[in-house]
Amino acid sequence: MDKKILDKVIVALDFSEEKRALEIVDILNNEIKIFKIGLELFLSCGPKIIEKVKAKDKEVFLDLKLHDIPNTVKKALSNLIEYDIFMTTVHALGGRNMLREAKNTIIEVAEKKNKKRPLIIAVTLLTSLEDEDLKELGIQGKLEDEVLKLAKISKEEGIDGVVSSPLELPILKKIYQNKLIFITPGIRKSFIPGDDQKRKLSLKEAISEGANYVVVGRQITLANDPQKALYDLLD
């Protein structure tokens, strides 16, 4: 399998159990270099899980989707610097001031503590949302237009990249080309139980549309043979 493609795959450790999460890291040790730690695993295991994944010579994408007033996000990110993570996320819906504070904090604290700063990525709209969901929330624009609006604000405030569904990738790539990092979840080969991803594509389609990284979770981690499931997804 092409190493360049494998390097674009981030595997989501969507578990509550530390043991199972670390088992997946070991199973995919030769293929995957970046693993995503989200709310479920972070809250069940605490920051120590970051250290344990990094101890296996892996990079961590800490996906907590911070969304709060600027000062609270500033303090949270100041603490996250200590974990030496590769990337972390904030919600673009937190607004321009929050995004600006997030980026400035990451730069200032990293320099002060002499640490390599993590990339800061803005989540646009969750892949579980559709146009009807936005209307219910009082957002009248089309979903794609809202994603573009949030990406524009994020870029203007110096955010490194955005998370969107793969369906918005073509227009985002056309507008921003190499000026933003594009990360997409919603990678599917077939239906899986409890699936709440609504805007999704195959891994090959997402990469061909311009994704720098694709996040894959249950398609691989719930399989009897995660390594085989990874290669099946890449095939």
C-alpha positions in Angstrom: 0.0 0.0 0.0 1.2 3.5 -0.9 2.8 5.0 2.2 1.7 8.5 1.2 -1.9 7.4 1.4 -1.4 5.7 4.8 0.2 8.9 6.1 -3.1 10.7 5.4 -5.1 8.3 7.6 -5.9 9.1 11.2 -7.5 6.4 13.2 -10.0 7.5 15.9 -9.6 5.7 19.2 -13.3 6.0 20.1 -13.3 3.8 23.2 -13.8 4.2 26.9 -11.2 1.5 27.7 -7.6 2.4 27.7 -6.6 -1.3 27.1 -8.5 -1.6 23.9 -7.3 1.8 22.6 -3.7 0.8 23.1 -4.3 -2.6 21.5 -5.5 -0.8 18.4 -2.4 1.3 18.4 -0.2 -1.8 18.6 -2.2 -3.7 15.9 -1.8 -0.7 13.5 1.7 0.2 14.5 3.3 -0.4 11.1 0.6 1.4 9.2 -0.7 4.4 11.1 1.3 7.3 12.6 -1.5 9.6 13.9 -4.2 8.5 16.3 -7.2 10.7 17.4 -8.2 10.9 21.0 -11.6 12.4 21.4 -13.9 13.2 24.3 -14.9 9.6 25.2 -11.3 8.3 25.7 -10.0 11.6 27.2 -12.7 11.8 29.8 -12.5 8.1 30.7 -8.7 7.9 31.0 -7.5 11.5 31.4 -4.4 13.1 30.0 -2.3 10.0 30.7 -3.7 8.3 27.6 -1.9 10.9 25.5 1.4 10.0 27.1 0.8 6.3 26.6 0.0 6.7 22.9 3.0 9.0 22.3 5.2 6.5 24.2 4.5 4.1 21.2 6.1 6.7 18.9 2.8 8.0 17.6 1.4 11.5 17.0 -1.8 12.5 18.8 -4.7 14.5 17.3 -6.6 15.7 20.4 -10.1 16.3 19.3 -12.0 18.0 22.1 -13.7 20.6 19.9 -13.3 23.5 22.4 -16.2 25.9 22.2 -16.5 28.5 24.9 -15.8 32.2 25.6 -12.4 33.3 24.4 -10.8 33.5 27.9 -11.8 30.0 28.8 -10.5 28.6 25.5 -7.3 30.5 26.1 -6.8 28.9 29.5 -7.6 25.4 28.1 -5.2 25.7 25.3 -2.5 27.0 27.6 -2.8 23.7 29.5 -3.0 21.5 26.3 0.5 22.7 25.3 2.0 20.6 28.0 0.8 17.4 26.2 3.0 17.9 23.1 0.2 16.9 20.8 0.3 17.2 17.0 -3.1 18.8 16.4 -6.2 19.9 18.4 -9.6 21.3 17.6 -11.8 24.3 18.4 -15.3 25.0 17.1 -15.4 27.7 14.4 -18.9 28.5 15.6 -17.2 30.0 18.7 -16.7 33.1 16.6 -13.9 35.3 15.3 -12.7 36.5 18.7 -12.5 33.0 20.1 -10.6 31.8 17.1 -8.1 34.7 17.3 -7.5 34.1 21.0 -7.0 30.4 20.3 -4.4 31.0 17.6 -2.6 33.7 19.6 -2.5 31.6 22.7 -1.1 28.6 20.9 1.8 30.7 19.5 2.6 32.6 22.6 2.5 29.8 25.1 4.5 27.4 22.8 7.2 30.1 22.4 7.2 30.8 26.2 7.6 27.2 27.1 9.9 26.4 24.2 7.7 23.7 22.8 6.6 22.9 19.3 3.2 24.3 18.9 0.3 22.0 17.9 -1.7 22.7 14.7 -5.0 24.3 15.6 -7.9 23.1 13.5 -11.4 24.6 13.4 -14.4 22.3 13.2 -16.9 23.9 10.8 -20.2 21.9 10.9 -20.5 18.4 12.3 -20.9 15.7 9.8 -24.1 14.5 11.6 -25.9 17.7 10.4 -27.9 18.3 7.3 -29.8 21.4 5.8 -32.9 20.6 7.8 -30.9 20.6 11.1 -29.6 24.1 10.3 -33.1 25.4 9.6 -34.3 24.0 12.9 -31.4 25.9 14.6 -32.4 29.1 12.9 -29.6 29.1 10.3 -31.2 29.9 6.9 -28.3 29.4 4.6 -27.4 26.2 2.8 -25.1 23.9 4.7 -22.2 24.3 2.2 -22.5 28.1 2.4 -22.2 28.0 6.2 -19.2 25.7 6.0 -17.5 28.2 3.6 -18.3 31.1 5.8 -16.8 29.4 8.8 -13.7 28.4 6.9 -13.3 31.9 5.7 -13.4 33.3 9.2 -11.0 30.6 10.4 -8.5 31.4 7.6 -8.6 35.1 8.3 -7.8 34.5 12.0 -4.8 32.3 11.2 -6.2 28.9 12.0 -4.1 26.2 10.4 -6.9 24.1 9.0 -10.6 23.1 9.1 -12.6 20.0 9.6 -15.5 19.5 7.2 -17.4 16.6 5.7 -15.9 15.2 2.5 -18.7 16.7 0.5 -17.5 20.3 1.0 -13.9 19.5 0.1 -14.0 20.3 -3.7 -15.1 23.9 -3.1 -12.9 24.4 -0.1 -9.9 23.1 -2.0 -10.7 25.3 -5.0 -10.8 28.4 -2.8 -8.0 27.8 -0.4 -5.8 25.3 -2.2 -2.7 24.9 0.0 -3.6 27.7 2.4 -5.5 25.5 4.8 -5.2 21.9 6.0 -8.3 19.9 5.2 -9.4 17.1 7.6 -12.5 15.0 7.0 -14.3 12.4 9.0 -17.3 10.6 7.6 -15.2 8.0 5.8 -17.3 5.0 5.0 -17.1 1.9 2.9 -20.4 0.4 4.1 -23.1 0.8 6.7 -22.1 0.2 10.4 -24.5 -0.1 13.4 -25.3 3.2 15.1 -23.8 5.3 12.3 -24.7 9.0 12.7 -22.5 10.3 9.9 -24.8 11.8 7.2 -22.3 13.6 4.9 -19.8 10.9 4.0 -17.7 9.5 1.2 -15.2 6.6 0.7 -11.6 7.1 1.7 -10.4 7.1 -1.9 -13.0 9.8 -2.9 -12.1 12.0 0.0 -8.4 11.9 -0.8 -9.1 12.6 -4.5 -11.2 15.6 -3.5 -8.2 17.1 -1.6 -8.3 15.9 2.0 -4.9 16.2 3.7 -6.1 13.8 6.4 -9.0 11.5 6.7 -10.3 10.3 10.1 -11.5 6.7 10.3 -12.9 5.0 13.4 -15.4 2.3 13.7 -15.0 0.9 10.2 -11.5 -0.2 11.4 -11.6 -0.3 15.2 -14.8 -2.4 15.5 -13.6 -5.0 13.0 -12.5 -8.4 14.0 -9.3 -7.8 12.2 -8.6 -4.0 12.2 -5.5 -4.3 10.1 -7.4 -6.2 7.3 -10.3 -3.7 7.7 -7.8 -0.8 7.1 -6.5 -2.4 3.9 -10.0 -3.2 2.7 -10.9 0.4 3.2 -7.8 1.5 1.2 -8.3 -1.0 -1.6 
